[in-house]
């Protein structure tokens, strides 16, 4: 279990997300908004009749439909739901999209429960968010809002049959 640092405790106590817009957040505030559910680490694909094969994307084109699978990136720690290569993730996984203030309007590929997406849409953080629970993720995990216990590592999955791994639970939005 990760110890809550004094800096993180100060962020939690300040409730900055209620008064600071996403575009005005500093790096520490921005990073703390991530609830750590790891749904963004799932393989997703766009089903588009005009495309001969599924493809990775970070921008919607027309009426494409995004599908989530239960296949997770090889660098995702399945219990903690943390990236084991966070600093180098976009170099190691070219289709890994780093969410930033600049690309926030293109967050169609993030699940509806995503804290960035919720705040961007004028909603509040959900009650299970770690910032509302002393910096701990236990409530998020116990409510089933993370990928914990629901995924298979991409190295163990038959990627030729990824369409058979489509799941809808990443679209669940509790609270």
C-alpha atoms as a printed R data frame, in Angstrom:
    type eleno elety resid chain resno       x       y       z
1   ATOM     1    CA   UNK     A     1   0.000   0.000   0.000
2   ATOM     2    CA   UNK     A     2   1.429   3.367  -1.025
3   ATOM     3    CA   UNK     A     3   2.001   5.889   1.715
4   ATOM     4    CA   UNK     A     4   0.256   9.224   1.221
5   ATOM     5    CA   UNK     A     5   2.925  11.903   0.969
6   ATOM     6    CA   UNK     A     6   2.499  15.281   2.670
7   ATOM     7    CA   UNK     A     7   2.200  16.884  -0.791
8   ATOM     8    CA   UNK     A     8  -0.611  14.479  -1.749
9   ATOM     9    CA   UNK     A     9  -2.325  15.052   1.594
10  ATOM    10    CA   UNK     A    10  -2.183  18.796   0.944
11  ATOM    11    CA   UNK     A    11  -3.804  18.291  -2.477
12  ATOM    12    CA   UNK     A    12  -6.534  16.136  -0.957
13  ATOM    13    CA   UNK     A    13  -7.236  18.630   1.811
14  ATOM    14    CA   UNK     A    14  -7.328  21.594  -0.578
15  ATOM    15    CA   UNK     A    15 -10.106  20.092  -2.752
16  ATOM    16    CA   UNK     A    16  -8.510  22.027  -5.628
17  ATOM    17    CA   UNK     A    17 -10.581  20.206  -8.266
18  ATOM    18    CA   UNK     A    18 -13.632  22.129  -7.068
19  ATOM    19    CA   UNK     A    19 -12.075  25.542  -7.735
20  ATOM    20    CA   UNK     A    20  -9.374  24.980 -10.355
21  ATOM    21    CA   UNK     A    21 -10.254  24.272 -13.973
22  ATOM    22    CA   UNK     A    22  -8.492  21.387 -15.683
23  ATOM    23    CA   UNK     A    23  -6.734  23.835 -17.996
24  ATOM    24    CA   UNK     A    24  -5.303  25.736 -14.992
25  ATOM    25    CA   UNK     A    25  -4.023  22.725 -13.030
26  ATOM    26    CA   UNK     A    26  -0.332  22.267 -12.418
27  ATOM    27    CA   UNK     A    27   1.328  18.908 -13.101
28  ATOM    28    CA   UNK     A    28   0.772  17.515  -9.593
29  ATOM    29    CA   UNK     A    29  -2.896  18.517  -9.598
30  ATOM    30    CA   UNK     A    30  -3.406  17.125 -13.112
31  ATOM    31    CA   UNK     A    31  -1.829  13.782 -12.257
32  ATOM    32    CA   UNK     A    32  -3.855  13.456  -9.051
33  ATOM    33    CA   UNK     A    33  -7.117  13.792 -10.993
34  ATOM    34    CA   UNK     A    34  -6.473  10.362 -12.513
35  ATOM    35    CA   UNK     A    35  -8.518   7.902 -10.466
36  ATOM    36    CA   UNK     A    36  -6.216   5.009 -11.374
37  ATOM    37    CA   UNK     A    37  -8.953   2.753 -12.735
38  ATOM    38    CA   UNK     A    38  -6.703   1.740 -15.694
39  ATOM    39    CA   UNK     A    39  -9.603   1.511 -18.135
40  ATOM    40    CA   UNK     A    40  -7.540   3.656 -20.482
41  ATOM    41    CA   UNK     A    41  -4.950   0.836 -20.508
42  ATOM    42    CA   UNK     A    42  -7.389  -1.558 -22.129
43  ATOM    43    CA   UNK     A    43  -7.080  -2.306 -25.804
44  ATOM    44    CA   UNK     A    44  -9.797  -0.496 -27.677
45  ATOM    45    CA   UNK     A    45 -10.708  -0.553 -31.302
46  ATOM    46    CA   UNK     A    46 -12.947   1.338 -33.611
47  ATOM    47    CA   UNK     A    47 -15.525  -0.545 -35.592
48  ATOM    48    CA   UNK     A    48 -15.939   1.277 -38.864
49  ATOM    49    CA   UNK     A    49 -17.416  -0.405 -41.916
50  ATOM    50    CA   UNK     A    50 -15.231   1.749 -44.163
51  ATOM    51    CA   UNK     A    51 -12.018   0.459 -42.587
52  ATOM    52    CA   UNK     A    52 -10.770  -2.966 -43.589
53  ATOM    53    CA   UNK     A    53  -9.180  -3.701 -40.228
54  ATOM    54    CA   UNK     A    54  -9.444  -2.371 -36.699
55  ATOM    55    CA   UNK     A    55  -7.014   0.394 -35.855
56  ATOM    56    CA   UNK     A    56  -5.695   2.396 -32.923
57  ATOM    57    CA   UNK     A    57  -6.655   6.033 -32.768
58  ATOM    58    CA   UNK     A    58  -6.779   9.063 -30.555
59  ATOM    59    CA   UNK     A    59  -9.178  11.039 -32.721
60  ATOM    60    CA   UNK     A    60 -12.746  10.244 -33.729
61  ATOM    61    CA   UNK     A    61 -13.635  10.384 -37.376
62  ATOM    62    CA   UNK     A    62 -17.326  10.548 -38.081
63  ATOM    63    CA   UNK     A    63 -19.713   8.093 -36.455
64  ATOM    64    CA   UNK     A    64 -17.182   5.450 -35.477
65  ATOM    65    CA   UNK     A    65 -17.951   3.255 -32.480
66  ATOM    66    CA   UNK     A    66 -15.293   2.633 -29.836
67  ATOM    67    CA   UNK     A    67 -15.198  -0.864 -28.351
68  ATOM    68    CA   UNK     A    68 -13.320  -1.788 -25.192
69  ATOM    69    CA   UNK     A    69 -11.782  -5.219 -24.678
70  ATOM    70    CA   UNK     A    70 -10.668  -6.907 -21.472
71  ATOM    71    CA   UNK     A    71  -7.125  -7.063 -22.852
72  ATOM    72    CA   UNK     A    72  -4.729  -4.815 -20.955
73  ATOM    73    CA   UNK     A    73  -1.374  -3.377 -21.906
74  ATOM    74    CA   UNK     A    74   1.550  -5.589 -20.970
75  ATOM    75    CA   UNK     A    75   2.916  -2.874 -18.685
76  ATOM    76    CA   UNK     A    76  -0.171  -2.656 -16.490
77  ATOM    77    CA   UNK     A    77   0.238  -4.102 -13.004
78  ATOM    78    CA   UNK     A    78  -3.004  -6.040 -12.686
79  ATOM    79    CA   UNK     A    79  -3.416  -5.654  -8.913
80  ATOM    80    CA   UNK     A    80  -2.383  -2.039  -8.357
81  ATOM    81    CA   UNK     A    81  -3.775  -0.875 -11.742
82  ATOM    82    CA   UNK     A    82  -0.613   1.190 -12.188
83  ATOM    83    CA   UNK     A    83   1.619   1.372 -15.246
84  ATOM    84    CA   UNK     A    84   4.965  -0.255 -14.533
85  ATOM    85    CA   UNK     A    85   6.619   1.936 -17.185
86  ATOM    86    CA   UNK     A    86   4.679   5.162 -16.659
87  ATOM    87    CA   UNK     A    87   7.447   7.623 -17.551
88  ATOM    88    CA   UNK     A    88   8.373   5.771 -20.771
89  ATOM    89    CA   UNK     A    89   4.923   4.470 -21.710
90  ATOM    90    CA   UNK     A    90   4.428   6.486 -24.891
91  ATOM    91    CA   UNK     A    91   7.836   5.429 -26.191
92  ATOM    92    CA   UNK     A    92   7.337   1.751 -25.341
93  ATOM    93    CA   UNK     A    93   3.736   1.698 -26.579
94  ATOM    94    CA   UNK     A    94   3.369   4.096 -29.527
95  ATOM    95    CA   UNK     A    95  -0.467   3.937 -29.436
96  ATOM    96    CA   UNK     A    96  -0.565   4.823 -25.729
97  ATOM    97    CA   UNK     A    97  -2.184   8.233 -25.567
98  ATOM    98    CA   UNK     A    98  -0.965  10.614 -22.895
99  ATOM    99    CA   UNK     A    99  -3.935  12.673 -21.816
100 ATOM   100    CA   UNK     A   100  -3.042  16.362 -21.546
101 ATOM   101    CA   UNK     A   101  -4.810  19.679 -21.263
102 ATOM   102    CA   UNK     A   102  -4.162  20.164 -24.994
103 ATOM   103    CA   UNK     A   103  -5.831  16.938 -26.159
104 ATOM   104    CA   UNK     A   104  -8.590  16.920 -23.540
105 ATOM   105    CA   UNK     A   105 -11.312  17.839 -26.076
106 ATOM   106    CA   UNK     A   106 -10.515  14.577 -27.917
107 ATOM   107    CA   UNK     A   107 -11.283  12.340 -24.931
108 ATOM   108    CA   UNK     A   108 -13.869  10.252 -26.735
109 ATOM   109    CA   UNK     A   109 -11.645   7.209 -26.163
110 ATOM   110    CA   UNK     A   110 -11.819   7.587 -22.387
111 ATOM   111    CA   UNK     A   111 -14.633   5.794 -20.542
112 ATOM   112    CA   UNK     A   112 -17.524   7.873 -19.166
113 ATOM   113    CA   UNK     A   113 -16.298   7.283 -15.595
114 ATOM   114    CA   UNK     A   114 -12.929   8.915 -16.366
115 ATOM   115    CA   UNK     A   115 -12.358  11.734 -13.891
116 ATOM   116    CA   UNK     A   116 -10.865  13.994 -16.550
117 ATOM   117    CA   UNK     A   117 -13.850  13.412 -18.789
118 ATOM   118    CA   UNK     A   118 -16.283  14.010 -15.916
119 ATOM   119    CA   UNK     A   119 -14.648  17.285 -14.849
120 ATOM   120    CA   UNK     A   120 -14.374  18.415 -18.472
121 ATOM   121    CA   UNK     A   121 -18.138  17.853 -18.819
122 ATOM   122    CA   UNK     A   122 -18.884  19.891 -15.675
123 ATOM   123    CA   UNK     A   123 -19.544  16.888 -13.429
124 ATOM   124    CA   UNK     A   124 -17.984  16.216 -10.034
125 ATOM   125    CA   UNK     A   125 -15.574  13.503  -9.026
126 ATOM   126    CA   UNK     A   126 -17.395  10.257  -8.216
127 ATOM   127    CA   UNK     A   127 -17.676   9.246  -4.548
128 ATOM   128    CA   UNK     A   128 -15.249   6.367  -5.106
129 ATOM   129    CA   UNK     A   129 -12.438   8.616  -6.374
130 ATOM   130    CA   UNK     A   130  -9.222   8.292  -4.338
131 ATOM   131    CA   UNK     A   131  -9.073  12.079  -3.766
132 ATOM   132    CA   UNK     A   132 -12.361  11.771  -1.882
133 ATOM   133    CA   UNK     A   133 -11.169   8.710   0.049
134 ATOM   134    CA   UNK     A   134  -7.955   9.815   1.713
135 ATOM   135    CA   UNK     A   135  -5.870   9.089  -1.383
136 ATOM   136    CA   UNK     A   136  -6.771   5.400  -1.263
137 ATOM   137    CA   UNK     A   137  -8.179   3.382  -4.162
138 ATOM   138    CA   UNK     A   138  -9.943   0.699  -2.085
139 ATOM   139    CA   UNK     A   139 -13.444   2.096  -2.633
140 ATOM   140    CA   UNK     A   140 -12.891   2.330  -6.401
141 ATOM   141    CA   UNK     A   141 -11.721  -1.281  -6.513
142 ATOM   142    CA   UNK     A   142 -14.474  -2.589  -4.226
143 ATOM   143    CA   UNK     A   143 -17.154  -0.891  -6.322
144 ATOM   144    CA   UNK     A   144 -15.756  -2.535  -9.451
145 ATOM   145    CA   UNK     A   145 -14.761   0.724 -11.108
146 ATOM   146    CA   UNK     A   146 -11.206  -0.383 -11.862
147 ATOM   147    CA   UNK     A   147  -9.937  -3.144 -14.123
148 ATOM   148    CA   UNK     A   148  -8.690  -5.206 -11.155
149 ATOM   149    CA   UNK     A   149  -9.730  -8.840 -11.500
150 ATOM   150    CA   UNK     A   150 -11.362  -8.337 -14.920
151 ATOM   151    CA   UNK     A   151  -8.512  -8.340 -17.420
152 ATOM   152    CA   UNK     A   152  -5.999 -10.425 -19.287
153 ATOM   153    CA   UNK     A   153  -2.501  -9.232 -20.159
154 ATOM   154    CA   UNK     A   154  -1.940  -8.675 -23.875
155 ATOM   155    CA   UNK     A   155   0.982 -11.112 -23.765
156 ATOM   156    CA   UNK     A   156  -1.430 -13.854 -22.653
157 ATOM   157    CA   UNK     A   157  -4.269 -13.004 -25.046
158 ATOM   158    CA   UNK     A   158  -4.771 -14.222 -28.587
159 ATOM   159    CA   UNK     A   159  -4.725 -10.854 -30.298
160 ATOM   160    CA   UNK     A   160  -6.097 -12.372 -33.508
161 ATOM   161    CA   UNK     A   161  -9.342 -12.970 -31.602
162 ATOM   162    CA   UNK     A   162  -9.486  -9.611 -29.854
163 ATOM   163    CA   UNK     A   163 -13.017  -8.987 -31.161
164 ATOM   164    CA   UNK     A   164 -14.124 -11.933 -28.986
165 ATOM   165    CA   UNK     A   165 -12.824 -10.012 -25.947
166 ATOM   166    CA   UNK     A   166 -15.219  -7.035 -26.258
167 ATOM   167    CA   UNK     A   167 -16.620  -5.955 -22.887
168 ATOM   168    CA   UNK     A   168 -19.099  -3.283 -21.858
169 ATOM   169    CA   UNK     A   169 -18.184  -2.882 -18.173
170 ATOM   170    CA   UNK     A   170 -15.659  -0.077 -18.897
171 ATOM   171    CA   UNK     A   171 -18.661   2.017 -19.929
172 ATOM   172    CA   UNK     A   172 -20.309   1.631 -16.510
173 ATOM   173    CA   UNK     A   173 -20.586   4.846 -14.596
174 ATOM   174    CA   UNK     A   174 -21.433   4.560 -10.943
175 ATOM   175    CA   UNK     A   175 -22.126   7.757  -9.032
